[in-house]
Amino acid sequence: MSENPIEYRGSCHCGAVKFSVLAPETLRVVDCNCSVCTKKQNKHFIVPASDFKLVSGASNLKTYTFGTNNAKHTFCSECGVQSFYTPRSDSNAKAIMPHCIDKPLPLKYYVDKFDGQNWEDAIKTKVDIVTASQKQ
């Protein structure tokens, strides 16, 4: 899918953390079933880190890691909302929560299931998710 990217703007619930991201008009949303994604109902789309900009709120961000400590789950220390994070699959990418996009709306997306409970095996068949930052 080679659409021209558009600029999305988003935020956490309280508005302390704001960001912008360049992404296709039709988003490919990953629905992972690993333990943390399941608990947080964490659906996300992945973009190269160069297409992401933190507009405000750096001092409000806290980070949670577990397991391999490769994923950096950032969240707002005021409202607790995770608007984006650094995925385990690519430290040069950002995973963005589509439900934290404020504009433009409505969003167009499709969901791609990912078996994060069996990450090592699943990632072998989902190489295009891993290399999101290398596609542009």
N, C-alpha and C positions, 0 to 999 in steps of 0.2 A: 504494500500500500504506500504509494509515494504521493502524498498530499503535501501541499505547501504548508509549512507550520504556521500556526497562529499564536498570538500571545494570550495566555491565560493569566489571571490574577486571582490569588487565593489568600486565605488566612485561617488562623485558628478560631475558636469560638469567641474569645474575648477581644480579638483583633490586635493583640500585642505582637503576634508574629504574622508578618505579611511577606508574600513571595510573588514572583512572576516566573512563568515557565513558557518556553516555546515547545509546542507539541502539535502533532497532526490534528485536524478538525475531528476526525474519528479516532478515538482513543482505544488502545488495546489494554484492557484492564485485567490484571492478574488477580485471581482468587486463589490464594494459597491456603493450604490446610495445616501448616506447621503449628506448633503450640501457641506461639505468640500471635500469629495472624488470626487463628481461630478465636482466641480470647478477646482480641480487639476488633474482630470483624474487619480485618485489614485488607481491603481491596485497593489496588494501586496500579499506576502505570509508570513505566520506567523511561527516563530520558537521560541523555548525556549530562553530566554535571555542568558542562559549559552552557547548556540551555536553561539552566536554573539560576535564579538570582534571589537571594534573601534581601528583601526590601527593608524590613525593620524587625526588631525583636531578637537579635542575636543574644542579648543578655538575658532574655527570658527562656532560652532553650536549655533543656536538660537532656542527657543522653542515657539510655538504658542499653546494655549489651548482655548477652548470655551465650552459652555454648562455645562456639568458635570465636566469639567476640568480633566477628567480621562485620556483621550488620550493626549499624549505629542507629538505634531507634530514638530519634529526637522528638521531644514533645514540649509544649508550652508549660512552664512552671506555674502559670497563673490558672489556666483553665483545664490543663491536662490533655488537650487535644494534640494528636500527632497529625500534622499536615503533610509531612514528608519525612523521609529517612534515607540513609545510605544502605542500599541492599547488600546482602551477603554475596550475591552473584557478581557484583561489579562495584568496586570502591570508587570508580570514576563516574558513577551514575547517581541519580536521585530517583527515589520512588515517591510518587506524588499521589495523595488521596484525592480521587475525583470529587468526593463529597465536600472537600474543602475549597473547591474552585468557586469563586464568587461571581466572576464574569469572564468571558461571555457565557451566557446560558441560553438555551438548554445545551447540555453536553450530549454528544453522540459517542457511544462506545459499545464494544462487545467484550465479553468476559472469556478469558482463557483460564481454565482450571489448571492448577499446579499442585503436584503432590509433595508439599514441603515436609510431610511426615517421613518421607523417604527421599530427602533432598539429594543425596549423592547420586542415586540412580535416576531420579527425575530430571536433574539438571543436564544429564547426558542427552536427553531427548528434547530439551528446551534450550538449546544453545543460543537461539535468537533472543531469548530473555537475558542471558548472560552477557551478550555482546551489544546490548542496547547503546552503550556509549561509543561503540566503534562503527555504528551504522551511518553516521552522517558525515 
